[in-house]
Amino acid sequence: MLLVSIRKSSGPASIAPFLAGLGRPPALPGSSFESGPCRACAVRAWLVSGKLTGALDCLVTGGSGFIGSNLVDALIARGDRVTVIDNLSTGKRENLEKALAGGAILHEADIRDAAQVARILTEARPEVVFHLAAQIDVRYSVAEPAGDAESNVIGTIAVLEAAREVQSRRVVFSSTGGGLYGDADVFPTPEDSPIRPMAPYGQSKLSAEGYCSLYNRLHGLSTVALRYGNVYGPRQDVHGEAGVVAIFCGRLAEGKPPIVFGDGTQTRDWVEVDDVVRANLLAAESDVTGPINIGNGQETSVLDLLDALREASRDRPLPDPEFAPARLGEVQRSCLDVTRASDELGWRAEVGLLDGLERVLKTL
């Protein structure tokens, strides 16, 4: 688990000045910046290009992992100063080689160690905390629910308490969509749907979300929970316990048949990591609180995923899949309603599944 901290400059980075009319990103031809998708595009362009009013002080937990390291790279690319802490249990130091060369600082530590977390935040004094560190293996959570909760609940409390102590402005928490809603009644599923986790992993993420909301109410710490669909993309572990896309691509690269648990009709909402990184950046600059779904808003079965992978692989034929029994704690259908992300963050997924699969295959 990794924390990334960006040390403060003389003034906070914020899009507020140009939103207030003190300075604005260039308007798009033939449209107004004041509202709608044009405004979202302009905000996104400034966020990604680094044309903010100054470097942003941040702390990112889980920064050597799949999503975290991609986020760290985006922060470094736009000129932010970054410190990383990770226990390297699942994350990889090599994921941060470029970021470290660009000035990022790595601390090997665990978010469950509250004293260590507090020490690092006291030194870094981040304005924004991106909390991604977590135990994400559904099967582990079923076998070891207490261990799952120790990482996902106790670890989150340690991060929130340290952020409160150093008066961080914002905490962006990485949560889960399908893991929370369970067998939903409505598809795509909005944030106000009943919460019915099918595994301790979803339950621990729900509890962590509750602590984020509590710290907002009790201490005035601004928090937002991003409920991800099934994130995939470069750096996802092809031999890991989570990440169907990465595992299937890894099997393809090795010339082995993909293994499908269940009959393959189960659906997921796959979202590419670049889109998730962009959602984090937008959420950091927003004052929106509570949960926000981050997904494509499209329901895709595992069998359809295999068809897309066959198309993306082209000259590398994908062997016919092998089928295995369905795994305990996994939902049958998952698809997220992303209306709130669109309306309140100006965010929508931009990377289609076929393009995303091609990006992953190019890295193998």
C-alpha positions in Angstrom: 0.0 0.0 0.0 1.4 3.3 -1.0 1.0 6.9 -0.2 2.0 9.7 -2.5 2.5 13.2 -1.2 3.1 16.3 -3.2 4.7 19.0 -1.2 3.1 22.4 -1.0 4.1 25.4 -3.1 3.5 29.0 -2.2 -0.1 28.8 -3.1 -2.7 26.0 -3.5 -3.5 24.6 -6.9 -7.1 25.2 -7.8 -9.4 25.7 -10.7 -11.5 28.1 -8.6 -9.7 31.3 -9.9 -10.6 30.8 -13.5 -14.0 29.4 -12.7 -14.6 32.7 -10.8 -13.6 34.7 -13.9 -10.1 35.6 -12.8 -8.6 33.4 -15.5 -10.0 30.7 -17.8 -8.8 28.0 -20.0 -9.2 28.6 -23.7 -12.8 28.3 -24.9 -13.6 25.7 -27.4 -14.7 26.9 -30.9 -18.3 27.6 -31.2 -19.3 26.9 -27.6 -19.4 28.5 -24.2 -17.2 27.7 -21.2 -19.9 28.5 -18.7 -21.6 25.2 -18.7 -22.1 21.8 -20.3 -19.5 19.5 -21.9 -17.4 22.4 -23.2 -16.7 23.5 -19.6 -15.8 19.9 -18.6 -13.4 19.6 -21.6 -11.8 22.9 -20.6 -11.4 21.9 -17.0 -10.0 18.5 -18.0 -7.5 20.1 -20.4 -6.1 22.3 -17.7 -6.0 19.5 -15.2 -4.1 17.2 -17.5 -1.8 19.8 -19.0 -0.8 21.2 -15.6 -1.9 24.8 -16.4 -3.2 25.2 -12.8 -2.2 28.1 -10.6 0.6 26.1 -8.9 1.8 22.7 -7.9 -0.7 20.7 -5.8 0.4 19.1 -2.5 -1.0 15.6 -2.5 -0.7 12.2 -0.8 -1.6 9.1 -2.6 -2.0 5.8 -0.9 -1.4 2.7 -3.0 0.8 4.7 -5.4 3.0 1.8 -6.6 0.0 -0.2 -7.5 -1.9 -0.5 -10.8 -4.2 2.5 -10.6 -2.1 4.4 -8.1 1.1 4.5 -10.2 -0.8 5.7 -13.2 -2.2 8.5 -11.1 1.3 9.3 -9.8 2.6 9.6 -13.3 -0.3 12.0 -14.2 0.5 14.2 -11.2 4.2 14.3 -12.0 3.5 15.0 -15.6 1.5 18.2 -14.7 4.3 19.4 -12.5 3.2 18.3 -9.0 5.7 17.2 -6.4 5.0 13.6 -5.2 5.9 11.4 -2.3 4.9 7.7 -2.4 4.4 5.2 0.5 3.6 1.6 -0.2 4.2 -1.7 1.7 4.9 -3.2 -1.8 2.8 -6.2 -1.0 1.1 -6.0 -4.4 2.4 -2.8 -5.8 5.8 -2.8 -7.7 8.7 -0.4 -7.3 9.3 -0.5 -11.0 5.9 1.0 -11.6 7.3 4.2 -10.1 10.7 4.3 -11.9 9.6 7.2 -14.2 7.9 9.1 -11.3 10.9 8.7 -9.0 13.2 10.0 -11.7 10.8 12.9 -12.0 11.1 13.8 -8.3 8.7 11.5 -6.5 9.7 10.2 -3.1 9.0 6.6 -2.1 8.4 5.5 1.5 7.9 1.8 2.1 5.2 1.7 4.7 1.8 0.3 5.5 -1.4 2.3 6.0 -2.4 0.0 8.9 0.5 1.5 10.8 -1.3 4.7 12.0 1.9 6.2 13.6 3.9 5.8 10.4 1.0 7.3 8.4 0.8 10.2 10.7 4.5 10.8 10.6 4.6 10.9 6.8 1.6 13.2 6.5 3.0 15.5 9.1 6.1 15.8 7.0 4.4 16.1 3.7 1.4 18.2 4.8 -0.7 17.3 1.7 -3.5 19.5 0.6 -5.2 16.6 -1.2 -5.1 12.9 -0.2 -5.8 10.2 -2.9 -6.6 7.1 -0.9 -6.2 4.0 -3.1 -4.4 1.5 -0.9 -6.6 -1.5 -0.2 -7.0 -5.2 0.0 -8.9 -6.0 -3.3 -9.0 -9.8 -3.5 -12.7 -10.9 -3.1 -11.7 -14.5 -2.4 -9.2 -13.4 0.3 -12.0 -11.3 1.9 -14.3 -14.3 2.1 -11.6 -16.5 3.6 -10.1 -13.8 5.9 -12.8 -11.1 6.6 -10.9 -9.7 9.6 -7.7 -9.2 7.6 -9.7 -7.6 4.8 -11.3 -5.2 7.3 -7.9 -4.4 8.9 -6.6 -3.0 5.6 -9.8 -1.5 4.2 -11.4 -0.1 7.4 -8.6 0.4 10.0 -6.2 1.6 7.3 -8.7 4.1 6.0 -9.3 5.4 9.5 -5.6 5.9 9.9 -5.4 7.9 6.7 -8.4 10.0 7.5 -7.2 10.8 11.0 -3.8 11.8 9.7 -5.4 14.0 7.0 -7.5 15.7 9.7 -4.5 16.3 11.9 -2.6 18.1 9.1 -5.7 19.9 7.9 -5.8 18.5 4.4 -8.4 20.1 2.2 -9.7 17.0 0.4 -9.7 13.2 0.5 -10.5 11.3 -2.6 -11.3 7.7 -1.7 -11.2 4.8 -4.2 -14.2 2.6 -3.5 -16.0 -0.1 -5.5 -19.3 -0.2 -7.5 -20.2 -3.8 -8.2 -18.7 -4.9 -4.9 -21.2 -2.6 -3.0 -24.4 -3.0 -5.0 -24.3 -6.8 -5.1 -27.2 -8.2 -7.1 -28.8 -4.9 -8.0 -32.4 -4.3 -9.1 -31.7 -1.5 -11.5 -29.2 -1.4 -14.4 -27.3 0.8 -14.8 -27.2 1.2 -11.1 -27.3 4.7 -9.5 -25.5 5.6 -6.2 -28.8 5.7 -4.2 -29.5 2.0 -4.9 -29.7 -0.5 -2.0 -26.3 -1.6 -0.8 -26.1 -5.4 -0.7 -22.5 -6.6 -0.8 -21.9 -10.2 -1.7 -18.5 -10.4 -0.1 -16.6 -8.9 2.9 -14.6 -6.8 0.5 -17.7 -4.8 -0.5 -18.7 -4.6 3.1 -15.3 -3.2 4.2 -15.4 -0.6 1.4 -18.9 0.4 2.5 -17.6 0.9 6.0 -14.7 2.9 4.8 -17.1 5.1 2.8 -19.0 5.6 6.1 -15.9 6.8 7.9 -15.2 9.2 5.0 -18.7 10.7 5.4 -18.3 10.8 9.2 -15.1 12.8 9.0 -16.8 15.2 6.7 -19.7 15.7 9.2 -17.7 15.5 12.4 -14.5 17.3 11.4 -15.3 19.2 8.2 -12.8 17.1 6.2 -14.0 17.2 2.6 -14.3 13.7 1.2 -15.6 12.0 -1.9 -15.9 8.3 -2.7 -15.3 7.1 -6.3 -17.1 3.9 -6.8 -15.2 2.2 -9.7 -16.4 -0.3 -12.2 -14.0 -3.0 -13.2 -10.8 -1.0 -13.9 -8.3 -2.3 -16.4 -5.3 -1.1 -18.3 -1.4 -1.0 -18.4 0.4 -2.2 -15.2 -2.5 -4.4 -14.0 -1.0 -7.7 -12.8 -1.6 -10.4 -15.3 -1.0 -13.0 -12.6 -3.0 -11.3 -9.9 -6.1 -12.5 -8.1 -8.2 -9.6 -9.5 -8.5 -8.0 -12.9 -10.2 -10.3 -15.5 -8.9 -8.2 -18.5 -5.3 -8.4 -17.4 -5.5 -12.1 -16.6 -7.1 -12.9 -20.0 -4.5 -10.8 -21.8 -1.7 -12.6 -19.9 -3.1 -16.0 -20.8 -3.3 -14.8 -24.5 0.4 -13.7 -24.4 1.4 -17.1 -23.0 -0.7 -19.0 -25.6 -2.9 -20.4 -22.8 -6.7 -20.6 -22.8 -8.6 -18.1 -20.6 -10.3 -19.6 -17.6 -13.9 -18.4 -17.2 -15.5 -18.9 -13.7 -19.2 -19.6 -14.2 -20.9 -19.7 -17.6 -19.5 -16.4 -18.9 -22.9 -14.6 -19.0 -22.0 -12.6 -15.9 -21.6 -8.9 -16.8 -19.2 -6.2 -15.7 -18.7 -2.5 -16.3 -15.1 -2.2 -17.6 -13.4 1.2 -17.4 -9.9 2.0 -18.6 -7.4 3.3 -16.1 -6.7 6.6 -17.9 -10.4 7.5 -17.4 -10.2 6.6 -13.7 -7.1 8.8 -13.3 -8.9 11.7 -14.9 -11.9 11.1 -12.5 -9.5 11.4 -9.5 -8.0 14.6 -10.8 -11.4 16.2 -11.3 -12.7 14.9 -8.0 -9.7 16.5 -6.2 -10.6 19.9 -7.6 -14.3 19.6 -6.9 -16.2 20.1 -3.6 -18.7 17.3 -4.4 -19.1 14.9 -1.4 -20.5 11.4 -1.1 -20.3 8.5 -3.5 -19.9 8.9 -7.3 -19.9 6.0 -9.8 -17.0 5.8 -12.2 -17.6 3.4 -15.1 -18.5 3.2 -18.7 -22.2 2.8 -18.0 -22.3 -0.3 -20.3 -23.0 -3.9 -19.3 -20.6 -6.3 -21.0 -20.6 -10.1 -20.4 -17.4 -12.0 -19.9 -18.1 -13.9 -23.2 -18.5 -10.5 -25.0 -15.2 -9.5 -23.4 -13.5 -12.5 -25.0 -15.0 -11.6 -28.4 -13.5 -8.1 -28.1 -10.2 -9.6 -27.0 -10.2 -11.8 -30.1 -10.8 -8.7 -32.3 -8.1 -6.7 -30.5 -5.5 -9.4 -30.6 -5.8 -9.9 -34.4 -2.6 -11.9 -35.3 -2.5 -13.7 -31.9 -5.4 -16.2 -31.9 -7.1 -16.6 -28.5 -7.6 -20.2 -27.5 -11.1 -21.3 -26.6 -11.8 -20.7 -22.9 -11.9 -23.3 -20.2 -14.8 -23.1 -17.8 -14.6 -23.5 -14.0 -17.2 -23.3 -11.2 -18.5 -19.8 -10.3 -16.7 -18.3 -7.3 -18.3 -17.5 -4.0 -19.1 -13.8 -3.4 -19.2 -12.7 -7.0 -22.2 -10.9 -8.5 -23.9 -12.0 -11.7 -24.5 -8.5 -13.2 -22.8 -5.1 -12.7 -23.2 -1.9 -14.6 -23.0 1.7 -13.1 -25.1 4.7 -13.7 -22.6 7.5 -14.3 -25.0 10.4 -14.4 -23.7 12.0 -11.3 -20.1 11.9 -12.5 -21.2 13.6 -15.7 -23.4 16.2 -14.1 -21.2 17.1 -11.0 -17.6 16.3 -12.2 -17.9 16.9 -15.9 -16.6 13.3 -16.4 -17.5 10.5 -18.7 -15.4 7.6 -19.9 -13.6 8.2 -23.1 -11.7 5.0 -23.8 -13.7 2.3 -25.5 -13.2 -1.4 -24.6 -11.6 -2.3 -27.9 -9.1 0.6 -27.7 -8.4 -0.2 -24.1 -7.7 -3.8 -24.8 -5.3 -2.9 -27.7 -3.4 -0.6 -25.2 -3.0 -3.5 -22.8 -1.8 -5.9 -25.4 0.8 -3.5 -26.6 2.4 -3.6 -23.2 2.7 -7.4 -23.1 
